[in-house]
Amino acid sequence: MSSEPVNVDWLNTKSLKSVTARRFAEFCAKDFSETVKPAEADNPDTDLYKEAARLVIERIEAAVAGGRQ
């Protein structure tokens, strides 16, 4: 079994303006790296996880930019 970390570069938290989006992205990065094995990092389930996380983060960023919090 490999102890190699799973790549979470797809989840760039530094570019996020919203604290809420950043915290959610950090949660997703931690959850993803703890639950996904490196060999599983590129399969349909993990792709769906990535897509869902990005969508939620985009919605949070849009809501904050629009004045909703």
Buried (B, 14 or more C-beta within 10 A) or exposed (E): EEEEEBEBEBBEBEEBEBEBBBEBBBEBBEEBBEEBEBEEBEEEEBEEBBEEBBEBBEEBBEBBEEEEE
